[in-house]
């Protein structure tokens, strides 16, 4: 196992670093480094910049318009973008549904949807979770009934991240109740402008509108929007979730946020506290260990000897690390990190009157990361999967 980068890989890293430095808008980078709220324009502006270069689908093979990079090159690209302060790419299109369309979609579906995903023009949402179906996705109840050349969809999806911006949504729907729950699920692509689709905001504690409920009332969906075979959607869902869980780990963002934690701690004088420094050191060790796990996977991919299914492991460790660095940031900020009212932050009163603008977003960031050990498959469920996979 060789965890060192080759000369070609280091040259590739330098190329990416230079390109990102030249093309990443500074106003967006400043927001990311200070964990300020990003607008739709911020996220889509960067996506379109990457799309114009052919890099929004950085993990795509060349046959579908991607750069055809190796696993190591993809890792280096993600790392350089994260460290430069680029927004995390909204994953639902390029990272999640696109691989499913490539692997299981028809040629017509690929030609219709992949170009808009790559360009950043079309915003996709995820329709998996429901009020009674979170980690147990096999229990989804949203119903799709076949009527001629279309499906009639009725039901509700919950916690749809950024669904208020969605043009399309990929959904798990129930098309059969006769057998095991997993055998009656299909994978549908639904135009969110279709009559009968309603998006209702769920406003969070900090006033942010990040998640939504999506309702389907007699929504007509052409049969051509079915991915693969009817009642085989569980297979496609598992394929997608492997991409999502690896993406959640996001070791590169953790490395950037570790540096932010150190900046905040130094500004607040907390690095003079030995016990606090110990906690920062422990976090840094765990981030390095997570990175070593990622590099181990990359090394195995490079040699063609990948035998370890690490999606669940990466999800568990990555999500727990995200929670830990936000907790330590809150501790470092102390009472200055308590206000999290968006209107007050937007007005700049924390920075103007208190002199601790770097602490203003901390509470919001802390509360937001409480979800990381739940969404994409809770840590408890992931540990069961890892145990079954590794121990039998």
N, C-alpha and C positions, 0 to 999 in steps of 0.2 A: 504494500500500500504506500503510494507516494503522494504526500499532501503538498508538495512543492509545485508551484506553477512553472510551466516551461517558459523559455524565452519568448516564444510566439504568443503565449497567453499574457505575459507581462506587457508585450508590445500592444496587444489588443486592449488591455486595461488602459494603457496610456492614451490610446486613440479615443476610447470611450470618454475618458476623463476630460480630454480637450474638447470633444464635441459637446458634451453636456455643459461645460463651462461657457462655451460660446452661444449656446441656444436656450439654456434654461432662463426664463425671465426672472430678474432679481427680486421683483415684488412678490412673486410666488415663493421663491426660495426663502425670503425673509419670513414669510408667514409660516412655512413649514418648520424652520429652525426654532421658532418661538411657539409652535403648536397653536397658532391662531386658526380660526375657522376658515376653511376654504369655501369659496363660492363655486357654483356650477361652472361659471366662466373660467375660474382658476384651473379646475380639474380638466375641463374639456380643452382649454387652450394648450395645456401641456400634452394632452393626448393627441391633439391634432398635429403638434410639432413632431412628436414621435411618429405619428402616422404618415406624415409627409416624407419621412426618412425611411419608412418601411420597418420601423422598430416598435410600433405599438404591439404587434404580435411577435415579440422578441423570442418567444419559445416555439414559434410556428416553423414547420419545415418549408423548404423552398417551393415545393410543389403547390403550396397554398398561399404563396406570396410573402412568406416569412424569410428571415435572413439565413435560416438553416444552421444556427449556431449550435455548438456542442453544449453539454450541460455545464461545463466549466465556464464557457464564454457567457452563458446566460447568467450564471452566478455573478460574474465580474461586472456585467452590465447592471444588474440589480444593485450591487454594492455601490458602484460609482454614482448611480442616480440617487440612492438613499443618502450617501454621505454628502452629496452636493446640495441636498435640500429639495430634491424633486418630489412632487406629490406622489404618494403611492397610487399606482394605476388602479382605477376602479376595475375590479377583476371580473365582473359578471360577464362581460363580452369576451375580451381577448384571452382570459385565463381559464374561464369556466365553460361557457357554452360553446365557444369556438372549437376546442378539442373534441367535444361531443359531435358537433356537426361534421367535423373532418372525419371522425372515426365511423360514425353511424348514419350520417345524413346522406341524402341523394346528391347527385351531381348538381341538380337544379337548386337544391337547398344551399349547397356550398356556394354556387355562383351568385345566388340571391343575397345571402347574408354575410359572407366573409368579407367582401370588400368594404361594406359599411362599418364593420367592426374594426378592421385594420385602419381605416382612415380616421376613426374617432368621431365620425358624424352621427352614428346610431348608438343610442344609449340603451343598454340592456339591464334588466332587473331579474332577480331570482325569485321564483315562486315555489319554494319548498315548504317552509314552516307554515303551520296552521295553529289556531288557538289550542287545539288538543294534540298537535303533532309537531314536536320539536326534534329532540334527538331520536325519537321513535317515528321516523319518516314513513315507515310501512303502514302507519295508521291514518294516512291522509284520507280525507273525506270529500274533497272537491271532486265533483262528478262530471264526467264527459260522456254524453250519450251520443252514439252514432246515429245520424239521420241522413241517409243518402251519402252525399259527397261532403258532409260537414259534421262537426261535433257541436253539441249544445253543452256549454260549460256553465255549471252553477257551483258556487262555494265561496270560500274565503281563504286568503293567505294573510299571514301575520309577519311582523318584523321585517318588512320588505325594505331593505336598506336603499335609500336614495330613490325609491320608487316614484317619487313625485316628478323625477326627471325622465322616467322611462319612456322609450319609444316602443320597445318590445319586452316581453317577459317570457322566460322559459319556465314551464310549470310541470310538476308532477300531478297527475290527475288520475282518478280511479275510473277505470273502464270495465272492471269485472269484480264481482263480489263472491264468485262461486268457489274459489279455492283459497289457498293461503294468501294473506294480505299482500305479500311481495309479488305475487303472480298476477295481480289485477291492476297494476299501475302502468300508465303510459306517459310518455314525455312529449309535451306539446309546446310549440312556439306560438305565442299569442300577441297580436298587435294590440298595444295598450290604448290605441285610439278607437278600438272597436266599440260599437254601442253595447252598453251593459257593463263596461269596466269602470269601476269607481275606486279612486285612490283617496283614502282618508288618513290625514296626518296623525302621528302619535308624537306629541311634544314631550321632550325629555325634561329632566329636572332643571337643566341649565337653559331652557328655552329653545334648545336646538331642535330642528326638524330633520332628523336623520332617518327615522324609520316610519313605516306606514302600514296600514291595513289595506288590502286590495280585495275588492268584492267583484264577483262574477255573477251576473244575473242574466241568464239565457243568452250568453255570449256565443255567437256563431264563429266557429273556427274551421277553415277549410281543411279537409282531410290531408291536403298536401303539406300541412304544417306539423304532421306527426313525424317525429324522429324515429327511424327504425321501424320495428314491428309493434303492433298494438299489444299491450300487456307485457312488454319486455322493458318497460321504462326503469324498473329497479336496477337492471344491469347497467343502463346508461347513467343512472343517478350515482351508483357506486364509483363508476369511472370518473365522473365529475368531482365527487367528494374527495378523491385522492388528490386532485389538483388543488382544491380549496384548502385542504388541511395542511398541505406542504406550504401553501402560500401564506397561511395564517402565521406560521412560525416566524417568518420575516426577520431572520437574524441580522440582516443589514440595517433595518430600521432600529433594532435594539442597540447596535453599535453606535448609531447616531444619537439615540436618546441617552445612552450612557454618558456621552460627552456633554449633552445638555444638562443632565443631572449634576455633573461635576461643576459646570459653570454656575448653576443655581446655588449649589452648596458652598462654593467659594464666595459668591456674592453675599450670601447670608451668614458667612462665618462658620458654617457647620463643618468644614473640613478641618477645623481645629479640634473637633470632638473625636477622640480616638474610637469610641464605640460606633459613631456614625461612619467613620472612615472604614472600619471593619466591615460594615454592611455593604458599603460601596465596593470594597474589594471582593467580597463574596459574590456579589452580583456580577462583577467583571469576570471572575473565574467561571461562573455558570454560562455567561455569554460566550466566552472562549470555548467552553466545552460544547455548547450548542453549535458553534461554528465548526468545531472539529468533527461533529457528527455530520454536518452538511458536507464538509470536505471529504469525509469518508465515503459518503454516498457518491459524490462527484468522481472520486478516484475509482470506485467500483464501476460507475457508468463508463468511465474512460477506458477501463480495461475489459469491459464486457462481462464482468463477474459479479454483477449486482444480484445478491440473494436476499437482502434484508428489506422487508416492507417497513419503511420508516415514517410513512405519512402520519400515523397516529402518534408515534414518539415525538416527531417534530412539533405536532400540534400541541401536545401536552406541555412540553418544555417551553416552547415559544410563547404560548399564551400565559403561562405562569410568570415568565420573565417580564412580559409586558406589564402585568399587574404589580410586580415588585418594583420596577423602576418608577412607576407613577406613585406608589406608596412612599418611596424614599424622597421623591420630589416634594410631595405634600409635607413630609416631615421637615425637609430643608426649608421650605417656605414658611412654615409655622402659621401664625395667624394671618399673614398676608395672602395665603393661598385659599382662605375661606370664601371670599366673594367669587361667585361664578355666574353673575347675572349678565347675560350677553349684552343688553343695552348699555350697562355701565362699562363693560369692557370696550365696546365700540366707541363710547364717548371718551375713553382714555383717562377716566378719573383716577384709576389706581396708579398709573404712571405719573400723572401730573401732581397728585396730592400726597401720595404715599411714597413714591420713589421705588416701587417694587413691581414694575410692569411685567417683569419676567415671571412673577408669581400669579398674575391674573388668571391665566387659563388652567392652572394646576388642578383645581377642584373638578372642573369640567372634564379634564383629561382623565383624572383618577376615576370618577364615576363611570365614564364611558368604557374604560377597560375592564370593569367588573364583568362585562358580557363575554370576554374572550375565552373564558374557561367553560362557556355554555354553548355559544353558537358554533356552527360547523361540527357539531358532535361534542357533547359535554366531556369533561376530563374523565368522569366516572365511566362513561360508555367507552371512551377511547382506551382506558386501562383494561377493560374487559376484552376489547378487540385485540390489543397487544398481547394479553395473557393467552388468549385462545390461539393466536398466530404463532407465538414463540414457544408456548408450552404444550399446546395441543389440547 
